[in-house]
Amino acid sequence: MRVSTAPARQSDSRMFSVVVQGYGAGNQRQAELQIKVAFSRLQALMRSIALMGGRILEVIPAEADDLAAVPAAPLAPAAASAPSTPAPAPVTPPASHATVPVNLYKPKDPFIGTVLGNYSLLSDGAIGRVNHITFDLSEGNLHYVEGQSIGIIPDGEDANGKPNKLRLYSIASTRHGDNLEDKTVSLCVRQLQYEKDGETINGVCSTFLCDIEPGAKVKITGQVGKEMLLPADEEANVIMLATGTGIAPMRAYMRRMFEPGERAKNPGYAFRGKAWLFMGVPKAANLLYEDDFQRYLSEYPENFRYTKAISREEQNSKGGRMYIQDRVLEHADEIFALIEDPKTHVYMCGLKGMEPGIDDAMGAAASAKGIDWSVLRPQLKKADRWHVETY
Ligand SMILES: Cc1cc2nc3c(=O)[nH]c(=O)nc-3n(C[C@H](O)[C@H](O)[C@H](O)COP(=O)(O)OP(=O)(O)OC[C@H]3O[C@@H](n4cnc5c(N)ncnc54)[C@H](O)[C@@H]3O)c2cc1C
């Protein structure tokens, strides 16, 4: 490998091209890729390449005309209608963003995973069924990073006699898997159940998964998704807004940030920022991964904050049910103070229905500070700091 030996400068804004082989998705893995990266992210990229089994062939300073392509100036100021809305600073996407692998396994040729475990995440008195399910990946090439999803093709046929189609599920484990052996993937699945014409209807795939036994073989596709990738910056602030199984990607982030075995496996990622989880559930018995989060709170009180909204057991200031958006409003000042920091990313995941409530709460909180949320939100999105995956 050839690496430029030019001396490092203070406040280095140089760009580098990293030539790599065996990195990326599908056929890309065979080809030589050239990835442009800022000096500040060079090390993180090299670590990511090593983790993904890639080989770095060359690291060279990027040409001057390449630099023109790199956004250096702040984003355009907010529209005239909202003169006080600050423009958020742009943030380079996670170093590995462009080359995070996707779609290694397609529906026509899925990976066949073996179920290693399937257990309930709920306590006595909870509503519904939510399970943590782990699959063995050791026979294949399905690797992933935190924030991605996989597809599951349930056995059987649909109402038209056609093979069932895939459903997506957010990955709840880190790239290293729950046992840290880099060979498993875990999901957090809620069984869909609803009433129709006096009959209880069970969702096809979620029931298939909640009922599945260890040893069963399951068709898996993907991995997919780049919306919810975690920034490589160890000092980033991460605000997480989750309802129900929306906790899945957040659980992976927090394991990466705080789990001792994970930290030992990732010497290049010693999280030092602030992680703030807002978690919405109907009952305390429906809280997911609670023991782990309590442990992180006691071990990392400076870095982890945890705010719950338990709708059927707590009341908001108006005497109604306490939803996650009520908690967002309660903490609006602190949330916006964090958002002013360009290192802050916000992640939202859960049922689609949570979006309008959060949006209203952010809007109200923003306008109390003289900020137009409808202007700021797209700017945060453009700066890769506002991440939403709802379903
Ligand atoms: C990116 C992404 C990530 C996801 N991550 C997760 C995750 O981590 N965990 C998780 O549990 N799920 C997750 N989902 C949802 C998951 O993909 C499935 O949609 C879910 O499990 C339901 O699938 P099913 O096969 O059980 O239901 P299906 O048998 O497909 O039934 C769903 C259909 O039932 C109907 N229906 C649903 N509710 C009602 C109702 N109340 N009244 C009448 N009809 C109704 C609708 O037509 C709906 O399309 C995710 C989805 C996406 C897109």
The ligand as an SDF file (V2000), in Angstrom:
LIG
                    3D

 53 58  0  0  0  0  0  0  0  0999 V2000
  -37.6450   -0.1180    6.6900 C   0  0  0  0  0  0  0  0  0  0  0  0
  -38.6270   -0.9320    7.5340 C   0  0  0  0  0  0  0  0  0  0  0  0
  -38.2100   -1.4180    8.7520 C   0  0  0  0  0  0  0  0  0  0  0  0
  -39.0920   -2.1570    9.5440 C   0  0  0  0  0  0  0  0  0  0  0  0
  -38.6470   -2.6140   10.7470 N   0  0  0  0  0  0  0  0  0  0  0  0
  -39.4710   -3.3200   11.5350 C   0  0  0  0  0  0  0  0  0  0  0  0
  -39.0090   -3.7980   12.8170 C   0  0  0  0  0  0  0  0  0  0  0  0
  -37.8550   -3.5770   13.2200 O   0  0  0  0  0  0  0  0  0  0  0  0
  -39.8840   -4.5190   13.5540 N   0  0  0  0  0  0  0  0  0  0  0  0
  -41.1720   -4.7750   13.1500 C   0  0  0  0  0  0  0  0  0  0  0  0
  -41.8980   -5.4620   13.8870 O   0  0  0  0  0  0  0  0  0  0  0  0
  -41.6250   -4.3230   11.9450 N   0  0  0  0  0  0  0  0  0  0  0  0
  -40.8000   -3.6300   11.1350 C   0  0  0  0  0  0  0  0  0  0  0  0
  -41.2590   -3.1850    9.9070 N   0  0  0  0  0  0  0  0  0  0  0  0
  -42.6330   -3.5600    9.4690 C   0  0  0  0  0  0  0  0  0  0  0  0
  -42.5890   -4.9240    8.7590 C   0  0  0  0  0  0  0  0  0  0  0  0
  -41.9030   -4.7890    7.5240 O   0  0  0  0  0  0  0  0  0  0  0  0
  -43.9810   -5.4780    8.4350 C   0  0  0  0  0  0  0  0  0  0  0  0
  -44.7020   -4.4970    7.7310 O   0  0  0  0  0  0  0  0  0  0  0  0
  -44.7740   -5.8780    9.6590 C   0  0  0  0  0  0  0  0  0  0  0  0
  -44.1030   -6.8860   10.3850 O   0  0  0  0  0  0  0  0  0  0  0  0
  -46.1480   -6.4220    9.2190 C   0  0  0  0  0  0  0  0  0  0  0  0
  -45.9470   -7.4580    8.3220 O   0  0  0  0  0  0  0  0  0  0  0  0
  -46.8870   -8.7550    8.3310 P   0  0  0  0  0  0  0  0  0  0  0  0
  -46.4600   -9.6250    7.2180 O   0  0  0  0  0  0  0  0  0  0  0  0
  -46.9320   -9.3430    9.6920 O   0  0  0  0  0  0  0  0  0  0  0  0
  -48.3030   -8.1270    8.0580 O   0  0  0  0  0  0  0  0  0  0  0  0
  -49.1680   -8.3500    6.7080 P   0  0  0  0  0  0  0  0  0  0  0  0
  -49.7350   -9.7100    6.6900 O   0  0  0  0  0  0  0  0  0  0  0  0
  -48.3560   -7.9140    5.5440 O   0  0  0  0  0  0  0  0  0  0  0  0
  -50.3110   -7.3340    6.9720 O   0  0  0  0  0  0  0  0  0  0  0  0
  -50.1000   -5.9690    6.8170 C   0  0  0  0  0  0  0  0  0  0  0  0
  -51.3200   -5.3930    6.1720 C   0  0  0  0  0  0  0  0  0  0  0  0
  -52.4130   -5.5730    7.0450 O   0  0  0  0  0  0  0  0  0  0  0  0
  -53.2940   -4.4820    6.9110 C   0  0  0  0  0  0  0  0  0  0  0  0
  -53.5020   -3.9010    8.2320 N   0  0  0  0  0  0  0  0  0  0  0  0
  -52.5780   -3.6230    9.1510 C   0  0  0  0  0  0  0  0  0  0  0  0
  -53.1340   -3.1040   10.2540 N   0  0  0  0  0  0  0  0  0  0  0  0
  -54.4580   -3.0600   10.0090 C   0  0  0  0  0  0  0  0  0  0  0  0
  -55.5760   -2.6160   10.7480 C   0  0  0  0  0  0  0  0  0  0  0  0
  -55.4230   -2.1230   11.9820 N   0  0  0  0  0  0  0  0  0  0  0  0
  -56.7990   -2.7090   10.1910 N   0  0  0  0  0  0  0  0  0  0  0  0
  -56.9520   -3.2040    8.9480 C   0  0  0  0  0  0  0  0  0  0  0  0
  -55.9300   -3.6360    8.1860 N   0  0  0  0  0  0  0  0  0  0  0  0
  -54.7100   -3.5620    8.7080 C   0  0  0  0  0  0  0  0  0  0  0  0
  -52.6790   -3.5080    5.9570 C   0  0  0  0  0  0  0  0  0  0  0  0
  -53.2310   -3.7310    4.7000 O   0  0  0  0  0  0  0  0  0  0  0  0
  -51.2310   -3.9120    5.9510 C   0  0  0  0  0  0  0  0  0  0  0  0
  -50.5940   -3.6300    4.7280 O   0  0  0  0  0  0  0  0  0  0  0  0
  -40.4080   -2.4230    9.1080 C   0  0  0  0  0  0  0  0  0  0  0  0
  -40.8070   -1.9160    7.8730 C   0  0  0  0  0  0  0  0  0  0  0  0
  -39.9460   -1.1790    7.1000 C   0  0  0  0  0  0  0  0  0  0  0  0
  -40.4110   -0.6510    5.7720 C   0  0  0  0  0  0  0  0  0  0  0  0
  1  2  1  0
  2  3  1  0
  2 52  2  0
  3  4  2  0
  4  5  1  0
  4 50  1  0
  5  6  2  0
  6  7  1  0
  6 13  1  0
  7  8  2  0
  7  9  1  0
  9 10  1  0
 10 11  2  0
 10 12  1  0
 12 13  2  0
 13 14  1  0
 14 15  1  0
 14 50  1  0
 15 16  1  0
 16 17  1  0
 16 18  1  0
 18 19  1  0
 18 20  1  0
 20 21  1  0
 20 22  1  0
 22 23  1  0
 23 24  1  0
 24 25  2  0
 24 26  1  0
 24 27  1  0
 27 28  1  0
 28 29  2  0
 28 30  1  0
 28 31  1  0
 31 32  1  0
 32 33  1  0
 33 34  1  0
 33 48  1  0
 34 35  1  0
 35 36  1  0
 35 46  1  0
 36 37  1  0
 36 45  1  0
 37 38  2  0
 38 39  1  0
 39 40  1  0
 39 45  2  0
 40 41  1  0
 40 42  2  0
 42 43  1  0
 43 44  2  0
 44 45  1  0
 46 47  1  0
 46 48  1  0
 48 49  1  0
 50 51  2  0
 51 52  1  0
 52 53  1  0
M  END
$$$$
